[in-house]
Amino acid sequence: MLRYIARRLAQAAVIVVIVATITFVLIHLAPGDPFSAVMDNPNVSEKVRETLRAQYGLDRPVPEQFVKYVNSLAHGELGWSFSHDRTVREVLGRALPNTLLLMGVALVGSFSLGILIALIQVARRGSITDHALSGLTLFFFSMPDFWFAILALLAFTYWVPIFPVGGAVDPVMHEYMGFGARILDRLRHLALPAIALTLLASASVARYQRAALLDVLPADYIRTARLKGLTEREILRRHALRNALLPIISLIGLSFPALLTGAFFIEKIFAWPGMGYAVVNAIATRDYPLVVGGVIIGSIMVTVGSLLADLLYAWADPRLRSH
Amino acid sequence: MTPPLLSIRDLRTYFYTEAGVARAVDGVSFDVGAGETVGIVGESGCGKSVTALSILRLIQPPGRIEPGSRIEFEGKDLVTLGDEEIRHIRGNRISMIFQEPMSALNPVFTIGDQVAEVARIHAGLSRRQAWDRAVETLALTGMPAPEDRAKQYPHQLSGGMRQRVLIAMALIMKPALVIADEPTTALDVTIQAQILDLLVHLQKEFGTSILMITHDLGVIAETTSRVIVMYAGEVVEQAPVDELFARPHHPYTEGLMHSMPHIGHDQDRLNVIPGTVPAPTNWPHGCRFRERCPYSWERPEREHPPLYDVGAAHVSRCHLAVEPERRNNPHAPLVVVEGVGAA
């Protein structure tokens, strides 16, 4: 088991290195650099820009910059963020908890909601409820994240202004609030992006879970359960769900990248100060180290997440536990 | 005279498929007495398993038990019983052993849990008590080291062990009737014998009635006292086991017996009944066996035979009962044997 984990972690390291390299090359291939994009000011002379570029080593050939970057990575440094004027580590260190909070809530919320919807559908399979919920999940499944997020923003901050427009806290008042009010302020800001992400992600969970439950129901052991005198509800919740959860656990691993990119869009639209927000802005400002650093952290999250999902699967399926 | 434990009258279970109405069980009547072992024998598709599932009302749509069918058990009609009450009977008063010990157990629960679950539902035992009862029952089925085995998962057990688990599950509530649907088909021969011995032994110990469903006349001979032969959704012959083996009346029963291979007899090829069971959506008119029958004449074509009395407690659904001389000149059956003749 430990050997398996070690091998998977080694694979994850290789993946992260490859992803980082590709990102590094791609972002340098994109036209412009930090000093042409941000300092788009005619008063800054080309001479000044040249000096700045030389100062940050941006005048060197890309392979040389890459070697330097890898060298600093090897020392545990992610580099300097031009646009934030701080270390990348500091910028991402501040953004990461916000992303983890949003993703965590959406992960737990979407899987709970998705599984619940599927259970309701399968308990009433073939009924109007089942068909209506199928239509609804298909609707959310097909909906582009960003479009739904914009719509939610428009609906609940403008037409019916019950939620704040963006950010993680009230930019002015938060500092002056008491402890309870601060928590409430955070929850109010978290609600809309978290609900949007949860609804979007729960649609696919519900669809997969419904299919997995319907797959399991004709099994002989379900007939055995019926034969024992269990109610249909007990059969569904205990015997069928326990088996039908297995494919959904592997879905958790697969949904990690989607949830992360989904979170990137949602963060940008709701101005949620997470990694997605930071990285999307960094791309616009050609903040190379911040982009690559964000991608490295993101790819670590994805690979570790899928490893955790696989371990969870192996734990949940007694047939795999002994291996 | 005490009424029988189980009394089935005119049971009809139909499946409403796209190909038409499949009359899988079509007017079946028989009794099972307390402590008795009754065998139902027949080919695949003759309606044995559907009969068994009907008794426990486990028929899933598009199938249903037709109104007018009666299944009386301990003074209740199982056909019209409420869902709650039928659940109280399942696993408690009537239990069932399936033929697929591989797939009939839930792969993600320990076998102890799965056996104990029955006692938890029906005896209202606590988790701990039910577990202890499960271990005791597993021990009764000859499971070695039952305390340790109970903590194992189905995939860790052999086929024979899994069948013992199913038997423990079926017997934990000491039911009045156990329906065993091909309980040994999936097992190899030595294990088959062990499982049959176990069933016979447990039946004597608990006084349970057994309805033994099988296509294997050897199993019937070894375990049952009375035999029901089913063909095309109907009972075609019924007799005490010795009587049936000594004097089979229905040509189908005769065919089944001929098709049994005998050890010590030099046989180049197996005697098989030509053809197969017709489709249940389209039972033949008249006698349902006539196309495969070596004695058939015009009467079975016209007239659906009733169950004739042909001996002591012996009935047969064959017109030979009234025209016995027809048995003297067998001919080739009507049915077109595969690969021979025109389509």
Chai-1 contact restraints between the chains, C-beta under 6 A:
chainA,res_idxA,chainB,res_idxB,connection_type,confidence,min_distance_angstrom,max_distance_angstrom,comment,restraint_id
A,D220,B,E100,contact,1.0,0.0,6.0,A-B,restraint_1
A,D220,B,S103,contact,1.0,0.0,6.0,A-B,restraint_2
A,D220,B,A104,contact,1.0,0.0,6.0,A-B,restraint_3
A,Y221,B,A104,contact,1.0,0.0,6.0,A-B,restraint_4
A,Y221,B,L105,contact,1.0,0.0,6.0,A-B,restraint_5
A,Y221,B,N106,contact,1.0,0.0,6.0,A-B,restraint_6
A,T224,B,A104,contact,1.0,0.0,6.0,A-B,restraint_7
A,R226,B,L58,contact,1.0,0.0,6.0,A-B,restraint_8
A,L227,B,R90,contact,1.0,0.0,6.0,A-B,restraint_9
A,L227,B,G91,contact,1.0,0.0,6.0,A-B,restraint_10
A,L227,B,M96,contact,1.0,0.0,6.0,A-B,restraint_11
A,K228,B,G91,contact,1.0,0.0,6.0,A-B,restraint_12
A,K228,B,V118,contact,1.0,0.0,6.0,A-B,restraint_13
A,G229,B,R87,contact,1.0,0.0,6.0,A-B,restraint_14
A,G229,B,R90,contact,1.0,0.0,6.0,A-B,restraint_15
A,G229,B,G91,contact,1.0,0.0,6.0,A-B,restraint_16
A,G229,B,N92,contact,1.0,0.0,6.0,A-B,restraint_17
A,G229,B,I121,contact,1.0,0.0,6.0,A-B,restraint_18
A,H239,B,N106,contact,1.0,0.0,6.0,A-B,restraint_19
A,R242,B,V108,contact,1.0,0.0,6.0,A-B,restraint_20
A,N243,B,V108,contact,1.0,0.0,6.0,A-B,restraint_21
A,P318,B,V108,contact,1.0,0.0,6.0,A-B,restraint_22
A,P318,B,Y153,contact,1.0,0.0,6.0,A-B,restraint_23
A,R319,B,H155,contact,1.0,0.0,6.0,A-B,restraint_24
